[in-house]
């Protein structure tokens, strides 16, 4: 299964204005859409330990588009050396729903390290093939930001059925 994914990843650092985080140093957005699906699901940042997750359903072997952005909130001090970590992980029987890190068999995983000034932004986009039937979690999280505030994350549950 792992060899079937041919991700194309684009990272962009750009300046933005008007970003405010209600409770944290970052504004995180994670969007996903499955080909043939009728909607795009967008999750926004929360505490990394217990991110609220939306659900998306898909059929196997369809195109799966993922977009994310992590922005430094206006009005907060700069945060250096933050890892933006993104992964798609299959949830097995008995798996914890809020997996804090990707396992060794993650179906997709990427990371970029960035310095965040107020209003700066890191974005990414990838298109994958929807995996085989099962339950998955898609998550984007900040790592290394705890010194300046708290870790934050956004997540989406993906249910794949034939």
N, CA and C atoms as a LAMMPS dump frame, in Angstrom:
ITEM: TIMESTEP
0
ITEM: NUMBER OF ATOMS
486
ITEM: BOX BOUNDS ff ff ff
-5.0000000000000000e+02 5.0000000000000000e+02
-5.0000000000000000e+02 5.0000000000000000e+02
-5.0000000000000000e+02 5.0000000000000000e+02
ITEM: ATOMS id mol type element x y z
1 1 1 N 0.821 -1.19 0
2 1 2 C 0 0 0
3 1 3 C 0.865 1.255 0
4 2 1 N 1.892 1.284 0.797
5 2 2 C 2.706 2.478 0.943
6 2 3 C 3.31 2.92 -0.378
7 3 1 N 3.699 1.995 -1.239
8 3 2 C 4.328 2.345 -2.501
9 3 3 C 3.37 2.949 -3.512
10 4 1 N 2.064 2.849 -3.282
11 4 2 C 1.097 3.371 -4.24
12 4 3 C 0.892 4.871 -4.123
13 5 1 N 1.32 5.487 -3.046
14 5 2 C 1.156 6.923 -2.868
15 5 3 C 2.277 7.655 -3.575
16 6 1 N 1.919 8.571 -4.433
17 6 2 C 2.893 9.417 -5.101
18 6 3 C 2.551 10.864 -4.787
19 7 1 N 2.895 11.322 -3.581
20 7 2 C 2.487 12.663 -3.177
21 7 3 C 3.28 13.758 -3.889
22 8 1 N 2.601 14.816 -4.165
23 8 2 C 3.226 16.026 -4.676
24 8 3 C 3.001 17.063 -3.592
25 9 1 N 4.081 17.563 -3.004
26 9 2 C 3.964 18.465 -1.883
27 9 3 C 4.482 19.838 -2.275
28 10 1 N 3.74 20.855 -1.891
29 10 2 C 4.13 22.226 -2.155
30 10 3 C 4.112 22.964 -0.83
31 11 1 N 5.226 23.581 -0.46
32 11 2 C 5.283 24.408 0.73
33 11 3 C 5.481 25.851 0.302
34 12 1 N 4.743 26.745 0.912
35 12 2 C 4.839 28.156 0.589
36 12 3 C 4.912 28.926 1.897
37 13 1 N 5.861 29.836 1.986
38 13 2 C 5.918 30.745 3.114
39 13 3 C 5.481 32.099 2.595
40 14 1 N 4.495 32.684 3.218
41 14 2 C 3.968 33.953 2.748
42 14 3 C 3.575 34.81 3.934
43 15 1 N 3.435 36.068 3.696
44 15 2 C 3.033 37.006 4.723
45 15 3 C 1.532 37.237 4.626
46 16 1 N 0.86 37.293 5.776
47 16 2 C -0.571 37.561 5.799
48 16 3 C -0.861 38.576 6.89
49 17 1 N -1.96 39.282 6.74
50 17 2 C -2.39 40.201 7.776
51 17 3 C -3.76 39.779 8.276
52 18 1 N -4.1 40.229 9.458
53 18 2 C -5.43 39.976 9.983
54 18 3 C -5.617 38.636 10.661
55 19 1 N -4.592 37.872 10.895
56 19 2 C -4.745 36.57 11.548
57 19 3 C -4.743 36.736 13.06
58 20 1 N -5.711 36.159 13.694
59 20 2 C -5.781 36.196 15.146
60 20 3 C -6.103 34.8 15.655
61 21 1 N -5.363 34.347 16.642
62 21 2 C -5.658 33.062 17.275
63 21 3 C -6.342 33.345 18.593
64 22 1 N -7.474 32.728 18.81
65 22 2 C -8.231 32.963 20.029
66 22 3 C -7.443 32.534 21.258
67 23 1 N -6.704 31.447 21.15
68 23 2 C -6.005 30.925 22.316
69 23 3 C -4.758 30.181 21.875
70 24 1 N -3.77 30.895 21.359
71 24 2 C -2.547 30.24 20.948
72 24 3 C -1.733 31.111 20.017
73 25 1 N -0.57 30.61 19.658
74 25 2 C 0.353 31.342 18.806
75 25 3 C 0.075 31.14 17.331
76 26 1 N -0.794 30.186 16.979
77 26 2 C -1 29.824 15.583
78 26 3 C -2.469 29.729 15.211
79 27 1 N -2.716 29.889 13.932
80 27 2 C -4.017 29.624 13.344
81 27 3 C -3.774 28.485 12.359
82 28 1 N -4.338 27.305 12.626
83 28 2 C -4.117 26.127 11.784
84 28 3 C -5.423 25.773 11.09
85 29 1 N -5.329 25.513 9.776
86 29 2 C -6.474 25.016 9.02
87 29 3 C -6.045 23.787 8.24
88 30 1 N -6.873 22.767 8.278
89 30 2 C -6.64 21.515 7.564
90 30 3 C -7.902 21.195 6.775
91 31 1 N -7.77 21.071 5.438
92 31 2 C -8.912 20.763 4.574
93 31 3 C -8.644 19.483 3.812
94 32 1 N -9.688 18.702 3.593
95 32 2 C -9.563 17.456 2.821
96 32 3 C -10.814 17.27 1.978
97 33 1 N -10.594 16.703 0.783
98 33 2 C -11.702 16.404 -0.125
99 33 3 C -11.367 15.126 -0.868
100 34 1 N -12.328 14.227 -0.913
101 34 2 C -12.147 12.976 -1.643
102 34 3 C -12.846 13.097 -2.991
103 35 1 N -12.168 12.672 -4.056
104 35 2 C -12.726 12.701 -5.401
105 35 3 C -14.044 11.937 -5.413
106 36 1 N -15.033 12.53 -6.009
107 36 2 C -16.342 11.9 -6.023
108 36 3 C -17.157 12.263 -4.8
109 37 1 N -16.514 12.89 -3.819
110 37 2 C -17.233 13.308 -2.618
111 37 3 C -17.974 14.604 -2.875
112 38 1 N -18.965 14.877 -2.068
113 38 2 C -19.781 16.061 -2.287
114 38 3 C -19.364 17.253 -1.442
115 39 1 N -18.315 17.099 -0.624
116 39 2 C -17.945 18.224 0.233
117 39 3 C -16.463 18.219 0.591
118 40 1 N -16.009 19.415 0.943
119 40 2 C -14.676 19.595 1.502
120 40 3 C -14.853 19.798 2.998
121 41 1 N -14.038 19.135 3.801
122 41 2 C -14.099 19.256 5.256
123 41 3 C -12.91 20.092 5.7
124 42 1 N -13.146 21.086 6.555
125 42 2 C -12.073 21.942 7.061
126 42 3 C -12.094 21.938 8.583
127 43 1 N -10.958 21.575 9.178
128 43 2 C -10.791 21.562 10.623
129 43 3 C -9.868 22.715 11.006
130 44 1 N -10.149 23.366 12.115
131 44 2 C -9.317 24.479 12.579
132 44 3 C -8.657 24.126 13.903
133 45 1 N -7.578 24.841 14.219
134 45 2 C -6.722 24.49 15.349
135 45 3 C -7.411 24.518 16.694
136 46 1 N -6.919 23.587 17.514
137 46 2 C -7.328 23.479 18.91
138 46 3 C -6.105 22.996 19.677
139 47 1 N -6.287 22.699 20.933
140 47 2 C -5.217 22.129 21.736
141 47 3 C -4.757 20.814 21.109
142 48 1 N -3.466 20.612 20.983
143 48 2 C -2.929 19.427 20.303
144 48 3 C -3.294 18.112 20.978
145 49 1 N -3.538 18.132 22.271
146 49 2 C -3.849 16.885 22.972
147 49 3 C -5.252 16.373 22.661
148 50 1 N -6.175 17.27 22.386
149 50 2 C -7.556 16.851 22.14
150 50 3 C -8.189 17.649 21.007
151 51 1 N -7.655 17.581 19.791
152 51 2 C -8.277 18.358 18.711
153 51 3 C -9.652 17.807 18.358
154 52 1 N -10.59 18.717 18.135
155 52 2 C -11.913 18.306 17.664
156 52 3 C -11.732 17.826 16.227
157 53 1 N -12.379 16.741 15.87
158 53 2 C -12.188 16.211 14.515
159 53 3 C -13.509 16.103 13.789
160 54 1 N -13.48 16.462 12.523
161 54 2 C -14.621 16.304 11.64
162 54 3 C -14.473 14.986 10.912
163 55 1 N -15.535 14.543 10.252
164 55 2 C -15.514 13.271 9.533
165 55 3 C -15.627 13.493 8.037
166 56 1 N -14.921 12.661 7.281
167 56 2 C -14.988 12.656 5.835
168 56 3 C -15.071 11.207 5.388
169 57 1 N -15.955 10.919 4.454
170 57 2 C -16.06 9.56 3.925
171 57 3 C -15.525 9.535 2.506
172 58 1 N -14.983 8.392 2.113
173 58 2 C -14.398 8.252 0.779
174 58 3 C -14.485 6.809 0.337
175 59 1 N -14.264 6.6 -0.945
176 59 2 C -14.192 5.259 -1.516
177 59 3 C -12.74 4.989 -1.894
178 60 1 N -12.3 3.738 -1.808
179 60 2 C -10.899 3.406 -2.102
180 60 3 C -10.49 3.775 -3.53
181 61 1 N -9.21 4.046 -3.665
182 61 2 C -8.547 4.288 -4.944
183 61 3 C -9.08 5.504 -5.704
184 62 1 N -9.576 6.486 -4.981
185 62 2 C -9.986 7.757 -5.567
186 62 3 C -8.948 8.811 -5.195
187 63 1 N -9.019 9.943 -5.832
188 63 2 C -8.099 11.037 -5.519
189 63 3 C -8.508 11.668 -4.191
190 64 1 N -7.512 11.987 -3.359
191 64 2 C -7.717 12.55 -2.033
192 64 3 C -6.851 13.8 -1.936
193 65 1 N -7.472 14.978 -1.864
194 65 2 C -6.747 16.245 -1.824
195 65 3 C -6.687 16.772 -0.39
196 66 1 N -5.484 17.141 0.023
197 66 2 C -5.253 17.653 1.366
198 66 3 C -4.584 19.014 1.246
199 67 1 N -5.063 19.986 2.01
200 67 2 C -4.44 21.315 2.07
201 67 3 C -4.35 21.709 3.532
202 68 1 N -3.248 22.363 3.894
203 68 2 C -3.118 22.841 5.259
204 68 3 C -2.384 24.161 5.279
205 69 1 N -2.616 24.9 6.349
206 69 2 C -1.87 26.14 6.569
207 69 3 C -1.692 26.335 8.065
208 70 1 N -0.536 26.842 8.418
209 70 2 C -0.231 27.202 9.796
210 70 3 C 0.277 28.627 9.727
211 71 1 N -0.364 29.521 10.457
212 71 2 C 0.001 30.932 10.425
213 71 3 C 0.305 31.426 11.828
214 72 1 N 1.296 32.303 11.92
215 72 2 C 1.591 32.961 13.189
216 72 3 C 0.528 34.003 13.454
217 73 1 N -0.102 33.95 14.614
218 73 2 C -1.183 34.887 14.943
219 73 3 C -0.623 36.284 15.155
220 74 1 N -1.377 37.288 14.733
221 74 2 C -0.992 38.674 14.989
222 74 3 C -1.078 38.945 16.481
223 75 1 N -0.205 39.797 16.957
224 75 2 C -0.237 40.165 18.364
225 75 3 C 0.533 39.232 19.274
226 76 1 N 1.188 38.221 18.726
227 76 2 C 2.019 37.337 19.549
228 76 3 C 3.472 37.508 19.118
229 77 1 N 4.368 37.133 19.977
230 77 2 C 5.79 37.286 19.641
231 77 3 C 6.222 36.198 18.655
232 78 1 N 7.325 36.415 17.94
233 78 2 C 7.821 35.407 16.986
234 78 3 C 8.109 34.076 17.68
235 79 1 N 7.914 32.992 16.946
236 79 2 C 8.15 31.65 17.462
237 79 3 C 9.136 30.964 16.514
238 80 1 N 10.395 30.766 16.936
239 80 2 C 11.385 30.133 16.052
240 80 3 C 11.338 28.601 16.102
241 81 1 N 11.854 27.992 15.053
242 81 2 C 12.079 26.536 14.99
243 81 3 C 10.85 25.696 15.336
244 82 1 N 9.755 25.963 14.678
245 82 2 C 8.537 25.181 14.869
246 82 3 C 8.441 24.16 13.746
247 83 1 N 8.222 22.907 14.091
248 83 2 C 8.011 21.869 13.085
249 83 3 C 6.521 21.765 12.815
250 84 1 N 6.161 21.877 11.538
251 84 2 C 4.79 21.644 11.106
252 84 3 C 4.771 20.208 10.59
253 85 1 N 4.065 19.332 11.287
254 85 2 C 4.061 17.898 11.033
255 85 3 C 2.674 17.489 10.525
256 86 1 N 2.625 16.8 9.39
257 86 2 C 1.37 16.37 8.783
258 86 3 C 1.448 14.869 8.544
259 87 1 N 0.38 14.135 8.895
260 87 2 C 0.401 12.705 8.626
261 87 3 C -0.998 12.135 8.44
262 88 1 N -1.039 11.003 7.739
263 88 2 C -2.245 10.197 7.557
264 88 3 C -1.915 8.826 8.13
265 89 1 N -2.679 8.406 9.119
266 89 2 C -2.397 7.169 9.857
267 89 3 C -3.652 6.314 9.908
268 90 1 N -3.501 5.025 9.684
269 90 2 C -4.63 4.107 9.823
270 90 3 C -4.863 3.835 11.296
271 91 1 N -6.126 3.861 11.697
272 91 2 C -6.485 3.547 13.074
273 91 3 C -6.844 2.079 13.143
274 92 1 N -6.092 1.316 13.903
275 92 2 C -6.385 -0.096 14.093
276 92 3 C -7.351 -0.287 15.241
277 93 1 N -7.778 -1.503 15.435
278 93 2 C -8.658 -1.819 16.56
279 93 3 C -7.955 -1.43 17.855
280 94 1 N -8.633 -0.693 18.692
281 94 2 C -8.054 -0.286 19.964
282 94 3 C -7.115 0.896 19.876
283 95 1 N -6.974 1.518 18.692
284 95 2 C -6.109 2.69 18.559
285 95 3 C -6.715 3.869 19.296
286 96 1 N -5.838 4.682 19.847
287 96 2 C -6.322 5.898 20.492
288 96 3 C -6.811 6.86 19.419
289 97 1 N -7.916 7.483 19.647
290 97 2 C -8.49 8.392 18.661
291 97 3 C -7.625 9.628 18.453
292 98 1 N -6.952 10.1 19.482
293 98 2 C -6.117 11.291 19.361
294 98 3 C -4.644 10.911 19.349
295 99 1 N -4.232 10.197 18.314
296 99 2 C -2.842 9.78 18.18
297 99 3 C -1.947 11.014 18.125
298 100 1 N -1.03 11.19 19.077
299 100 2 C -0.218 12.403 19.087
300 100 3 C 0.887 12.41 18.033
301 101 1 N 1.33 11.251 17.596
302 101 2 C 2.379 11.196 16.582
303 101 3 C 2.063 10.076 15.601
304 102 1 N 2.654 10.184 14.423
305 102 2 C 2.453 9.144 13.413
306 102 3 C 3.212 7.893 13.828
307 103 1 N 2.651 6.746 13.523
308 103 2 C 3.316 5.482 13.794
309 103 3 C 4.306 5.151 12.689
310 104 1 N 5.048 4.069 12.837
311 104 2 C 6.058 3.71 11.838
312 104 3 C 5.466 3.33 10.48
313 105 1 N 4.184 3.024 10.441
314 105 2 C 3.545 2.64 9.186
315 105 3 C 2.579 3.705 8.67
316 106 1 N 2.842 4.969 8.98
317 106 2 C 1.979 6.052 8.498
318 106 3 C 1.908 5.98 6.973
319 107 1 N 0.72 6.196 6.435
320 107 2 C 0.537 6.135 4.987
321 107 3 C 1.092 7.373 4.297
322 108 1 N 1.106 8.479 5.003
323 108 2 C 1.701 9.718 4.494
324 108 3 C 2.228 10.485 5.69
325 109 1 N 3.397 11.098 5.536
326 109 2 C 3.974 11.906 6.599
327 109 3 C 4.916 12.921 5.982
328 110 1 N 4.821 14.165 6.445
329 110 2 C 5.752 15.203 6.012
330 110 3 C 5.967 16.169 7.163
331 111 1 N 7.059 16.898 7.088
332 111 2 C 7.363 17.889 8.109
333 111 3 C 8.217 18.989 7.499
334 112 1 N 8.028 20.188 8.001
335 112 2 C 8.849 21.332 7.603
336 112 3 C 9.093 22.154 8.865
337 113 1 N 10.294 22.699 8.997
338 113 2 C 10.634 23.537 10.143
339 113 3 C 10.612 24.984 9.674
340 114 1 N 9.97 25.83 10.464
341 114 2 C 9.819 27.224 10.072
342 114 3 C 9.899 28.129 11.289
343 115 1 N 10.349 29.359 11.058
344 115 2 C 10.286 30.407 12.074
345 115 3 C 9.018 31.202 11.785
346 116 1 N 8.18 31.402 12.8
347 116 2 C 6.924 32.107 12.6
348 116 3 C 6.961 33.481 13.247
349 117 1 N 6.807 34.503 12.423
350 117 2 C 6.604 35.862 12.897
351 117 3 C 5.102 36.116 12.867
352 118 1 N 4.624 37.1 13.614
353 118 2 C 3.192 37.395 13.543
354 118 3 C 2.772 37.632 12.091
355 119 1 N 1.753 36.925 11.65
356 119 2 C 1.239 37.078 10.294
357 119 3 C 1.914 36.221 9.242
358 120 1 N 3.042 35.561 9.55
359 120 2 C 3.688 34.701 8.552
360 120 3 C 2.913 33.395 8.436
361 121 1 N 3.101 32.713 7.313
362 121 2 C 2.274 31.53 7.052
363 121 3 C 3.077 30.454 6.328
364 122 1 N 2.813 29.204 6.678
365 122 2 C 3.385 28.035 6.015
366 122 3 C 2.203 27.218 5.5
367 123 1 N 2.199 26.89 4.2
368 123 2 C 1.09 26.128 3.644
369 123 3 C 1.606 24.92 2.888
370 124 1 N 0.753 23.947 2.717
371 124 2 C 1.108 22.762 1.95
372 124 3 C -0.114 22.172 1.292
373 125 1 N 0.138 21.421 0.248
374 125 2 C -0.931 20.762 -0.491
375 125 3 C -0.388 19.454 -1.035
376 126 1 N -1.175 18.4 -0.96
377 126 2 C -0.764 17.105 -1.474
378 126 3 C -2.002 16.38 -2.01
379 127 1 N -1.806 15.609 -3.053
380 127 2 C -2.861 14.765 -3.597
381 127 3 C -2.389 13.32 -3.516
382 128 1 N -3.204 12.478 -2.891
383 128 2 C -2.888 11.067 -2.7
384 128 3 C -3.998 10.209 -3.283
385 129 1 N -3.744 8.932 -3.367
386 129 2 C -4.803 7.976 -3.676
387 129 3 C -5.418 7.557 -2.351
388 130 1 N -6.759 7.547 -2.298
389 130 2 C -7.439 7.108 -1.079
390 130 3 C -7.004 5.675 -0.777
391 131 1 N -6.639 5.4 0.477
392 131 2 C -6.193 4.042 0.832
393 131 3 C -7.34 3.038 0.828
394 132 1 N -7 1.802 1.15
395 132 2 C -8.002 0.735 1.216
396 132 3 C -8.993 1.002 2.347
397 133 1 N -10.085 0.25 2.352
398 133 2 C -11.142 0.429 3.341
399 133 3 C -10.578 0.387 4.762
400 134 1 N -11.084 1.256 5.605
401 134 2 C -10.657 1.333 6.991
402 134 3 C -10.883 2.723 7.547
403 135 1 N -10.456 2.935 8.771
404 135 2 C -10.578 4.231 9.432
405 135 3 C -9.198 4.836 9.597
406 136 1 N -9.095 6.131 9.299
407 136 2 C -7.813 6.835 9.289
408 136 3 C -7.965 8.165 10.009
409 137 1 N -6.835 8.722 10.434
410 137 2 C -6.812 10.073 10.972
411 137 3 C -5.792 10.872 10.155
412 138 1 N -6.209 12.067 9.759
413 138 2 C -5.343 13.026 9.074
414 138 3 C -5.12 14.154 10.063
415 139 1 N -3.859 14.527 10.282
416 139 2 C -3.564 15.497 11.336
417 139 3 C -2.424 16.41 10.933
418 140 1 N -2.546 17.687 11.251
419 140 2 C -1.448 18.648 11.141
420 140 3 C -1.248 19.212 12.546
421 141 1 N 0.008 19.3 12.963
422 141 2 C 0.296 19.729 14.325
423 141 3 C 1.567 20.547 14.367
424 142 1 N 1.681 21.371 15.39
425 142 2 C 2.922 22.104 15.627
426 142 3 C 3.729 21.32 16.656
427 143 1 N 5.022 21.258 16.442
428 143 2 C 5.935 20.599 17.38
429 143 3 C 7.035 21.611 17.704
430 144 1 N 7.338 21.778 18.971
431 144 2 C 8.387 22.711 19.367
432 144 3 C 7.868 24.096 19.671
433 145 1 N 6.558 24.258 19.712
434 145 2 C 5.982 25.571 19.979
435 145 3 C 5.623 25.757 21.444
436 146 1 N 5.784 24.737 22.245
437 146 2 C 5.36 24.793 23.646
438 146 3 C 6.101 25.858 24.441
439 147 1 N 7.313 26.197 24.042
440 147 2 C 8.072 27.209 24.774
441 147 3 C 7.435 28.585 24.661
442 148 1 N 6.67 28.818 23.615
443 148 2 C 6.071 30.137 23.398
444 148 3 C 4.565 30.141 23.635
445 149 1 N 4.008 29.069 24.014
446 149 2 C 2.561 28.993 24.201
447 149 3 C 2.174 27.551 24.396
448 150 1 N 1.443 26.999 23.434
449 150 2 C 1.068 25.593 23.528
450 150 3 C 1.083 24.966 22.147
451 151 1 N 1.225 23.659 22.119
452 151 2 C 1.161 22.931 20.86
453 151 3 C -0.281 23.014 20.359
454 152 1 N -0.442 23.072 19.052
455 152 2 C -1.776 23.126 18.483
456 152 3 C -1.887 22.111 17.343
457 153 1 N -3.128 21.709 17.026
458 153 2 C -3.33 20.725 15.969
459 153 3 C -4.722 20.881 15.375
460 154 1 N -4.875 20.336 14.185
461 154 2 C -6.182 20.191 13.536
462 154 3 C -6.203 18.783 12.971
463 155 1 N -7.365 18.13 12.993
464 155 2 C -7.432 16.739 12.544
465 155 3 C -8.774 16.446 11.875
466 156 1 N -8.754 15.465 10.989
467 156 2 C -9.954 14.999 10.294
468 156 3 C -9.939 13.472 10.314
469 157 1 N -11.089 12.871 10.642
470 157 2 C -11.24 11.416 10.551
471 157 3 C -11.664 11.073 9.138
472 158 1 N -11.015 10.086 8.551
473 158 2 C -11.347 9.615 7.21
474 158 3 C -11.848 8.186 7.31
475 159 1 N -13.1 7.959 6.873
476 159 2 C -13.675 6.625 6.858
477 159 3 C -13.754 6.19 5.403
478 160 1 N -13.031 5.113 5.05
479 160 2 C -12.998 4.614 3.682
480 160 3 C -13.781 3.305 3.643
481 161 1 N -14.773 3.271 2.756
482 161 2 C -15.561 2.04 2.598
483 161 3 C -15.797 1.793 1.111
484 162 1 N -15.891 0.511 0.729
485 162 2 C -16.063 0.183 -0.691
486 162 3 C -17.407 0.64 -1.231
